[in-house]
Amino acid sequence: MKFTVDRDILSEAVSWTARSLSPRPPAPVLSGLLIKAEQQTVTISSFDHEISAQLHIEADIELEGTVLVSGRLLNDIVKALPAAPVTVEVDDSKAVVTCKSSRFTLSTMPVDEYPELPSMPELAGTVDGSAFAKAVSQVITAASKDDTLPILTGVKVEFEGDTITFLATDRYRLAMREITWSPADPNISTSALIKAKTLNDVAKQLGGGGELNIALTESAELVGFSSGGRRTTSVLVDGDYPKIRQLFPEETPIHAVVNTAELIEAARRVSLVSERNGHVRLQFTEEGQVILDAGADDAAAASEVISADLTGEPITVGFNPAYLNEGLSVIDSEYLRFSFVSAPKPAMITGQQTPDGENSTDFRYLLMPVRLINQ
């Protein structure tokens, strides 16, 4: 095998496929990238029995063939090469990478021991990549990072007609985001539980490529994504996801509308003095204000006042500062609305474009309050 390709093109391709390599591969060959050169196209693949990634790049192929080399080492090498054409060739049992006066020799692994990548499932539909990426970035905020509860590290993705709904929770907050897509079957009604990390990687790596294809197996065991000559598949998380959609309140008698940027900055400053396992308290008053405070008088304390348009009775609530700040940071509208049933009940945060405009419920963030001493 021997081919030549521009360094930047090769570097991007190797880097993208290497991202899917497991830090602890179940078999030595799964630490490698499978590189196949034929018909002026180089195909680079990675696989770890859970996630696969594959892409195609054009190259000047002098001799067709296939080689399996360490993915992380190849990635480090290619990134360090000068900006010039790179030649990759197989010499006996070694892979040789040359660029100008640089020459690297890598050990190869047995190609016949590398497992076959899973086939791409049947196309379920297409979605705007940027809309998909934005929705994922909002919802994964609420996904659990605790691997002892693997189900909660996933995001439940529901496909109903022309709507995709993303749902995530770590038991202390919930997030829900809806977007439209173009399903292959307009009557589709199914769901998939996908690892939040996998969705995040897909959003970052494929979301900017325009139209994103989503593929699903009928057995609901595998999901696939493809865009711009790149494809990735992932096994789904096994288990029954909690029914969190019903936890979002249908009626909320208390509402408060606040400028998003002002609240984000105020909450960030006040949170600086919140002790570990502490809280930030928000007091929504009849005077059109929200008072934020945190800390203890005998240690460090902070307070700040900003405007808030309250509808309903005054209310005081406390929130985990990290959960509050993370939720606020993914609201993309100029104003946001807090909706309350009562102080001990979870608060729903949504966005809206003007102080008295229509409330947008495409994205909802439900935040469990911290119990205050006087409640």
C-alpha positions in Angstrom: 0.0 0.0 0.0 1.2 3.5 -0.8 -0.7 6.8 -1.0 0.0 10.5 -0.8 -2.3 13.2 0.6 -2.1 16.7 2.0 -1.1 16.9 5.6 -4.1 18.9 6.8 -6.6 16.6 5.2 -4.9 13.5 6.6 -4.6 15.1 10.1 -8.2 16.0 10.2 -9.3 12.5 9.1 -7.0 10.7 11.5 -8.0 13.0 14.4 -11.7 12.5 13.8 -11.6 8.7 13.7 -9.1 8.5 16.6 -11.6 10.3 18.8 -13.7 7.2 18.9 -10.9 5.0 20.1 -11.4 3.6 23.6 -8.7 4.6 26.2 -8.9 0.9 27.4 -9.6 -1.1 24.3 -11.0 -4.6 24.9 -8.5 -6.0 22.4 -5.1 -4.7 21.2 -6.2 -4.4 17.6 -9.0 -2.1 18.7 -6.5 0.5 19.6 -5.7 0.8 15.9 -7.0 2.7 12.9 -7.8 0.6 9.9 -6.6 2.4 6.7 -7.7 1.0 3.3 -6.5 2.6 0.0 -8.3 1.7 -3.2 -9.7 3.6 -6.3 -8.2 6.9 -5.3 -10.0 6.8 -2.0 -8.6 6.2 1.5 -11.0 4.9 4.1 -10.1 5.3 7.7 -12.1 3.4 10.4 -12.1 2.9 14.2 -14.2 0.5 16.3 -14.4 -0.7 19.9 -17.5 -2.9 19.8 -19.6 0.0 21.0 -18.8 2.9 18.8 -17.6 2.9 15.2 -16.3 5.8 13.0 -15.5 5.8 9.4 -14.7 8.4 6.7 -13.4 8.7 3.2 -10.8 11.1 1.8 -9.4 11.5 -1.7 -5.7 10.7 -2.2 -3.1 9.9 -4.8 -2.9 6.1 -4.5 0.2 4.5 -6.0 -0.5 1.0 -4.6 -3.8 -0.3 -3.1 -3.8 -2.1 0.2 -4.9 -2.1 3.9 -2.9 -1.5 7.1 -3.8 -1.4 10.8 -1.7 0.9 13.0 -1.9 2.5 16.4 -4.5 5.3 16.1 -3.2 7.5 18.9 0.4 7.3 17.8 -0.5 8.0 14.2 -2.6 11.0 15.3 0.3 12.5 17.3 2.7 11.9 14.4 0.5 13.4 11.6 -0.3 16.5 13.8 3.4 17.1 14.3 4.3 16.9 10.5 5.1 20.1 8.5 2.5 21.5 6.2 3.3 19.4 3.1 2.1 16.3 1.3 2.3 13.1 3.4 3.1 9.7 2.0 2.0 6.5 3.8 3.3 3.2 2.7 3.7 -0.4 3.9 7.2 -1.9 3.9 7.1 -5.5 5.0 5.5 -5.4 8.5 6.0 -1.7 9.0 4.0 1.4 8.1 6.3 4.3 7.0 5.0 7.9 7.2 7.1 10.5 5.3 6.7 14.2 4.9 9.6 16.3 3.5 12.6 15.2 5.5 10.5 13.6 8.3 10.3 9.9 8.4 8.4 7.7 10.9 8.2 3.9 11.1 5.2 2.3 12.9 4.6 -1.3 13.8 1.5 -2.8 12.1 -1.1 -5.1 13.6 -2.8 -8.1 11.9 -5.6 -6.8 9.7 -7.4 -10.2 9.7 -7.9 -9.9 13.4 -9.8 -6.6 13.1 -13.6 -7.0 13.5 -15.9 -6.0 10.8 -17.6 -2.6 11.4 -21.4 -2.8 11.9 -23.5 -2.0 8.9 -25.2 1.4 8.9 -28.8 1.0 10.0 -31.7 1.9 7.8 -32.1 5.7 7.3 -34.8 7.0 9.6 -34.7 10.6 8.5 -32.6 13.8 8.2 -32.2 16.8 10.4 -30.5 20.2 10.2 -27.1 19.6 11.7 -26.8 22.9 13.5 -30.3 22.6 15.0 -29.4 19.1 16.2 -26.0 20.2 17.7 -27.7 23.1 19.5 -30.4 20.9 21.0 -27.8 18.3 22.2 -25.7 21.0 23.8 -28.7 22.2 25.8 -30.0 18.9 27.0 -26.8 17.1 27.9 -26.4 19.7 30.7 -28.8 17.6 32.7 -27.4 14.2 31.9 -25.7 12.3 34.8 -21.9 11.9 34.8 -22.1 9.1 37.4 -21.2 5.8 35.6 -22.7 3.8 38.5 -26.1 4.8 37.1 -25.5 4.1 33.4 -29.1 4.7 32.3 -29.0 8.3 33.5 -25.7 9.0 31.6 -27.9 8.6 28.4 -30.2 10.9 26.6 -33.6 9.6 25.6 -34.4 10.6 22.1 -38.0 10.3 21.0 -39.0 10.3 17.4 -42.7 11.1 16.9 -43.7 12.1 13.4 -41.7 15.2 12.4 -40.6 16.0 16.0 -37.5 14.8 17.8 -37.6 15.2 21.6 -34.4 15.0 23.7 -34.8 14.2 27.4 -32.1 14.0 30.1 -31.9 14.0 33.9 -29.5 13.3 36.7 -32.3 13.2 39.3 -31.7 16.8 40.4 -32.6 18.5 37.2 -34.3 17.6 34.0 -34.0 19.0 30.5 -36.2 18.6 27.4 -35.7 20.0 23.9 -37.8 19.6 20.8 -36.8 20.1 17.2 -38.3 19.3 13.8 -36.8 16.9 11.3 -37.7 15.1 8.0 -38.5 11.5 8.8 -38.4 8.8 6.1 -41.7 7.5 7.6 -44.1 10.4 8.6 -45.8 8.0 11.1 -42.6 7.0 12.9 -43.0 6.5 16.6 -39.9 5.2 18.4 -37.2 6.1 20.8 -33.5 5.5 21.5 -31.4 5.8 24.6 -28.0 7.2 23.5 -25.0 8.0 25.7 -24.8 11.7 26.3 -21.0 11.6 25.4 -21.8 9.9 22.1 -24.4 12.5 21.3 -22.1 15.3 22.2 -19.3 13.9 20.0 -21.8 13.5 17.1 -23.0 17.1 17.6 -19.5 18.5 17.6 -18.1 16.4 14.8 -21.0 16.1 12.4 -23.4 18.9 13.4 -21.6 21.5 11.3 -21.8 19.5 8.1 -25.3 20.7 7.0 -27.8 17.9 6.7 -27.4 15.1 9.2 -28.7 11.6 8.5 -30.1 9.6 11.4 -30.3 5.8 11.1 -32.0 3.3 13.4 -32.3 -0.5 13.6 -35.7 -2.0 14.0 -34.5 -3.9 17.1 -33.5 -0.6 18.7 -30.0 -1.8 19.4 -28.0 0.5 17.2 -28.1 4.1 16.1 -26.1 5.7 13.2 -25.3 9.2 12.1 -23.7 10.3 8.8 -22.9 13.6 7.2 -20.3 14.9 4.7 -18.7 11.5 3.9 -18.4 10.6 7.6 -20.4 8.0 9.5 -20.5 6.8 13.1 -22.6 4.1 14.8 -23.2 3.4 18.5 -24.9 0.7 20.5 -27.8 2.0 22.6 -27.9 2.1 26.4 -29.8 -0.8 27.7 -32.6 -0.3 30.2 -35.9 1.6 30.9 -35.4 5.3 31.2 -37.5 7.0 33.9 -40.7 8.7 32.7 -39.5 12.3 33.2 -41.7 14.0 30.7 -44.7 13.9 33.1 -42.7 15.7 35.8 -42.9 19.0 33.9 -45.8 20.9 35.4 -48.8 21.7 33.2 -50.0 24.7 35.3 -47.8 27.2 37.2 -49.6 30.1 39.0 -46.3 32.0 39.7 -44.1 33.4 36.9 -41.1 35.7 36.9 -39.4 37.0 33.8 -35.8 38.1 34.1 -33.2 39.4 31.6 -31.0 36.3 30.9 -27.6 38.0 30.7 -28.2 40.0 33.9 -29.3 36.9 35.8 -26.4 34.8 34.5 -23.8 37.4 35.6 -25.5 38.0 39.0 -25.8 34.3 39.8 -22.2 33.7 38.8 -20.9 36.5 41.1 -23.1 35.5 44.1 -22.2 31.8 43.7 -18.5 32.7 44.4 -19.2 32.7 48.2 -21.5 29.6 48.2 -19.9 26.9 50.3 -19.7 23.3 49.2 -23.2 21.9 49.3 -24.5 25.4 49.7 -27.1 27.2 47.7 -28.0 30.4 46.0 -31.3 31.9 47.2 -33.6 33.9 44.9 -36.3 36.1 46.4 -38.8 37.3 43.8 -40.6 40.4 45.3 -43.7 42.4 44.5 -41.4 45.4 43.9 -40.3 44.0 40.6 -37.0 42.6 41.8 -35.2 39.4 42.4 -32.7 39.4 45.3 -29.9 36.8 44.9 -27.8 35.9 48.0 -25.5 33.2 49.1 -22.9 32.4 51.8 -23.0 32.9 55.6 -22.5 36.1 57.5 -19.8 34.6 59.7 -17.7 33.5 56.7 -18.4 35.2 53.3 -21.7 36.4 52.0 -22.9 38.1 48.8 -26.1 39.6 47.5 -27.3 41.3 44.4 -30.5 42.8 43.1 -31.8 42.8 39.5 -35.1 43.5 37.9 -37.8 40.8 37.6 -41.4 40.9 36.4 -43.4 38.8 38.8 -46.8 37.4 38.2 -48.5 35.8 41.3 -47.4 35.7 44.9 -43.8 36.6 46.0 -41.7 33.5 46.3 -38.3 32.6 47.7 -36.4 29.5 46.4 -32.9 28.1 46.8 -30.9 26.2 44.2 -27.6 24.4 43.8 -25.4 27.1 42.3 -23.7 24.8 39.8 -27.1 23.4 38.5 -28.6 26.9 38.4 -25.6 28.4 36.5 -25.4 25.4 34.0 -29.1 25.7 33.2 -29.0 29.4 32.7 -25.9 29.2 30.4 -27.8 27.1 27.8 -30.8 29.5 27.6 -30.4 31.2 24.2 -33.1 33.9 24.4 -32.8 37.5 25.7 -35.2 36.8 28.6 -36.1 33.7 30.6 -39.1 32.7 32.7 -39.2 31.0 36.0 -42.4 29.1 36.4 -43.4 27.9 39.9 -46.2 25.7 41.4 -44.9 26.5 44.9 -41.5 27.0 46.6 -40.8 23.4 47.5 -41.7 22.2 44.0 -39.3 22.2 41.1 -39.0 25.4 39.1 -39.3 25.3 35.3 -37.0 27.6 33.4 -37.8 28.5 29.7 -36.8 31.3 27.4 -38.6 34.2 25.7 -37.5 36.9 23.4 -39.2 39.9 25.0 -40.2 40.7 28.6 -43.9 40.4 27.8 -43.6 38.1 24.7 -44.7 34.5 24.2 -43.0 31.9 26.3 -41.0 29.4 24.3 -41.2 25.8 25.5 -39.0 24.2 22.9 -36.4 24.0 25.6 -37.4 23.4 29.3 -35.1 23.0 32.2 -36.6 21.7 35.4 -34.6 22.4 38.5 -35.1 20.8 41.9 -34.9 23.4 44.8 -32.8 23.1 47.9 -34.9 23.1 51.0 -34.5 26.3 52.9 -34.6 26.4 56.7 -37.7 28.5 56.9 -39.7 26.4 54.4 
